[in-house]
Amino acid sequence: MLNENIRMLRKVRHLSQVELAKGLSVSKQCVSNWENDNILPSVEMLVKIARFFNVSTDALLGLENLQTISVDGLTDAEIDHIKLLVEDLRGRREAAR
């Protein structure tokens, strides 16, 4: 489940394994091994992956539903705008707690 979720999140964000590896400061081979279920990321790396994709570790591990939004066909500016909206909504929800 973890390997599938990492691959799916990477593809939804239109990232290559090399780009994800660079974003996480690991090798491409490391990302490939996670996605092929050859090795598991460390707990520290699991947290880093979750933060990179802005999801919970529970979602990465398949313990809660992982939701994604397709941004196919949108410009980079439109995608950035959606990201800002999501961050704003999360901030409002956390402030209400």
Rosetta constraint file for C-alpha pairs under 8 A:
AtomPair CA 1 CA 5 HARMONIC 6.15 0.50
AtomPair CA 1 CA 60 HARMONIC 7.95 0.50
AtomPair CA 1 CA 61 HARMONIC 6.46 0.50
AtomPair CA 1 CA 62 HARMONIC 6.08 0.50
AtomPair CA 2 CA 6 HARMONIC 6.18 0.50
AtomPair CA 2 CA 35 HARMONIC 7.97 0.50
AtomPair CA 2 CA 60 HARMONIC 5.72 0.50
AtomPair CA 2 CA 61 HARMONIC 5.04 0.50
AtomPair CA 2 CA 62 HARMONIC 6.76 0.50
AtomPair CA 3 CA 7 HARMONIC 6.28 0.50
AtomPair CA 3 CA 34 HARMONIC 5.55 0.50
AtomPair CA 3 CA 35 HARMONIC 4.35 0.50
AtomPair CA 3 CA 36 HARMONIC 6.47 0.50
AtomPair CA 3 CA 37 HARMONIC 5.59 0.50
AtomPair CA 4 CA 8 HARMONIC 6.00 0.50
AtomPair CA 4 CA 35 HARMONIC 6.42 0.50
AtomPair CA 5 CA 9 HARMONIC 6.01 0.50
AtomPair CA 5 CA 60 HARMONIC 5.93 0.50
AtomPair CA 5 CA 61 HARMONIC 7.75 0.50
AtomPair CA 5 CA 62 HARMONIC 7.79 0.50
AtomPair CA 6 CA 10 HARMONIC 6.11 0.50
AtomPair CA 6 CA 34 HARMONIC 7.74 0.50
AtomPair CA 6 CA 35 HARMONIC 6.48 0.50
AtomPair CA 6 CA 60 HARMONIC 7.13 0.50
AtomPair CA 7 CA 11 HARMONIC 6.16 0.50
AtomPair CA 7 CA 35 HARMONIC 5.77 0.50
AtomPair CA 8 CA 12 HARMONIC 6.03 0.50
AtomPair CA 9 CA 13 HARMONIC 6.27 0.50
AtomPair CA 9 CA 53 HARMONIC 7.11 0.50
AtomPair CA 9 CA 68 HARMONIC 7.88 0.50
AtomPair CA 10 CA 14 HARMONIC 6.27 0.50
AtomPair CA 10 CA 15 HARMONIC 5.29 0.50
AtomPair CA 10 CA 16 HARMONIC 7.12 0.50
AtomPair CA 10 CA 17 HARMONIC 7.64 0.50
AtomPair CA 10 CA 20 HARMONIC 7.06 0.50
AtomPair CA 11 CA 15 HARMONIC 5.83 0.50
AtomPair CA 11 CA 16 HARMONIC 7.47 0.50
AtomPair CA 12 CA 68 HARMONIC 7.59 0.50
AtomPair CA 12 CA 69 HARMONIC 7.91 0.50
AtomPair CA 12 CA 70 HARMONIC 6.55 0.50
AtomPair CA 12 CA 71 HARMONIC 7.93 0.50
AtomPair CA 15 CA 19 HARMONIC 5.73 0.50
AtomPair CA 15 CA 20 HARMONIC 6.21 0.50
AtomPair CA 16 CA 20 HARMONIC 6.31 0.50
AtomPair CA 17 CA 21 HARMONIC 5.99 0.50
AtomPair CA 17 CA 28 HARMONIC 5.71 0.50
AtomPair CA 17 CA 31 HARMONIC 6.17 0.50
AtomPair CA 17 CA 32 HARMONIC 6.90 0.50
AtomPair CA 18 CA 22 HARMONIC 6.14 0.50
AtomPair CA 18 CA 27 HARMONIC 7.50 0.50
AtomPair CA 18 CA 28 HARMONIC 5.03 0.50
AtomPair CA 19 CA 23 HARMONIC 6.23 0.50
AtomPair CA 20 CA 24 HARMONIC 6.23 0.50
AtomPair CA 20 CA 28 HARMONIC 7.82 0.50
AtomPair CA 20 CA 31 HARMONIC 7.47 0.50
AtomPair CA 21 CA 25 HARMONIC 5.79 0.50
AtomPair CA 21 CA 26 HARMONIC 4.90 0.50
AtomPair CA 21 CA 27 HARMONIC 5.40 0.50
AtomPair CA 21 CA 28 HARMONIC 5.22 0.50
AtomPair CA 21 CA 30 HARMONIC 7.50 0.50
AtomPair CA 21 CA 31 HARMONIC 6.16 0.50
AtomPair CA 22 CA 26 HARMONIC 6.27 0.50
AtomPair CA 22 CA 27 HARMONIC 7.29 0.50
AtomPair CA 22 CA 28 HARMONIC 7.89 0.50
AtomPair CA 23 CA 52 HARMONIC 7.72 0.50
AtomPair CA 24 CA 48 HARMONIC 7.19 0.50
AtomPair CA 24 CA 49 HARMONIC 7.15 0.50
AtomPair CA 24 CA 52 HARMONIC 7.55 0.50
AtomPair CA 26 CA 30 HARMONIC 6.44 0.50
AtomPair CA 26 CA 31 HARMONIC 7.58 0.50
AtomPair CA 27 CA 31 HARMONIC 6.80 0.50
AtomPair CA 28 CA 32 HARMONIC 6.19 0.50
AtomPair CA 29 CA 33 HARMONIC 6.04 0.50
AtomPair CA 30 CA 34 HARMONIC 6.34 0.50
AtomPair CA 31 CA 35 HARMONIC 6.20 0.50
AtomPair CA 32 CA 36 HARMONIC 6.02 0.50
AtomPair CA 33 CA 37 HARMONIC 6.02 0.50
AtomPair CA 33 CA 38 HARMONIC 4.95 0.50
AtomPair CA 33 CA 39 HARMONIC 5.66 0.50
AtomPair CA 33 CA 40 HARMONIC 7.94 0.50
AtomPair CA 34 CA 38 HARMONIC 6.11 0.50
AtomPair CA 34 CA 39 HARMONIC 5.48 0.50
AtomPair CA 34 CA 40 HARMONIC 5.77 0.50
AtomPair CA 34 CA 41 HARMONIC 6.80 0.50
AtomPair CA 41 CA 45 HARMONIC 5.59 0.50
AtomPair CA 41 CA 46 HARMONIC 5.81 0.50
AtomPair CA 42 CA 46 HARMONIC 6.03 0.50
AtomPair CA 43 CA 47 HARMONIC 6.39 0.50
AtomPair CA 44 CA 48 HARMONIC 6.36 0.50
AtomPair CA 45 CA 49 HARMONIC 6.03 0.50
AtomPair CA 46 CA 50 HARMONIC 6.18 0.50
AtomPair CA 46 CA 57 HARMONIC 6.80 0.50
AtomPair CA 47 CA 51 HARMONIC 6.18 0.50
AtomPair CA 47 CA 57 HARMONIC 6.35 0.50
AtomPair CA 48 CA 52 HARMONIC 6.05 0.50
AtomPair CA 49 CA 53 HARMONIC 6.28 0.50
AtomPair CA 50 CA 54 HARMONIC 5.69 0.50
AtomPair CA 50 CA 55 HARMONIC 5.05 0.50
AtomPair CA 50 CA 56 HARMONIC 5.63 0.50
AtomPair CA 50 CA 57 HARMONIC 5.57 0.50
AtomPair CA 50 CA 60 HARMONIC 6.83 0.50
AtomPair CA 51 CA 55 HARMONIC 6.40 0.50
AtomPair CA 51 CA 56 HARMONIC 7.60 0.50
AtomPair CA 55 CA 59 HARMONIC 6.46 0.50
AtomPair CA 55 CA 60 HARMONIC 7.16 0.50
AtomPair CA 55 CA 66 HARMONIC 7.79 0.50
AtomPair CA 56 CA 60 HARMONIC 6.48 0.50
AtomPair CA 57 CA 61 HARMONIC 6.15 0.50
AtomPair CA 58 CA 62 HARMONIC 6.12 0.50
AtomPair CA 58 CA 63 HARMONIC 4.90 0.50
AtomPair CA 58 CA 64 HARMONIC 5.73 0.50
AtomPair CA 59 CA 63 HARMONIC 5.69 0.50
AtomPair CA 59 CA 64 HARMONIC 4.84 0.50
AtomPair CA 59 CA 65 HARMONIC 5.89 0.50
AtomPair CA 59 CA 66 HARMONIC 5.19 0.50
AtomPair CA 60 CA 66 HARMONIC 7.35 0.50
AtomPair CA 62 CA 66 HARMONIC 7.41 0.50
AtomPair CA 71 CA 79 HARMONIC 6.74 0.50
AtomPair CA 74 CA 78 HARMONIC 5.90 0.50
AtomPair CA 74 CA 79 HARMONIC 6.38 0.50
AtomPair CA 75 CA 79 HARMONIC 6.24 0.50
AtomPair CA 76 CA 80 HARMONIC 6.10 0.50
AtomPair CA 77 CA 81 HARMONIC 6.22 0.50
AtomPair CA 78 CA 82 HARMONIC 6.34 0.50
AtomPair CA 79 CA 83 HARMONIC 6.28 0.50
AtomPair CA 80 CA 84 HARMONIC 6.31 0.50
AtomPair CA 81 CA 85 HARMONIC 6.30 0.50
AtomPair CA 82 CA 86 HARMONIC 6.24 0.50
AtomPair CA 83 CA 87 HARMONIC 6.20 0.50
AtomPair CA 84 CA 88 HARMONIC 6.06 0.50
AtomPair CA 85 CA 89 HARMONIC 6.18 0.50
AtomPair CA 86 CA 90 HARMONIC 6.17 0.50
AtomPair CA 87 CA 91 HARMONIC 6.11 0.50
AtomPair CA 88 CA 92 HARMONIC 6.28 0.50
AtomPair CA 89 CA 93 HARMONIC 6.25 0.50
AtomPair CA 90 CA 94 HARMONIC 6.16 0.50
AtomPair CA 91 CA 95 HARMONIC 6.05 0.50
AtomPair CA 92 CA 96 HARMONIC 6.23 0.50
AtomPair CA 93 CA 97 HARMONIC 6.74 0.50
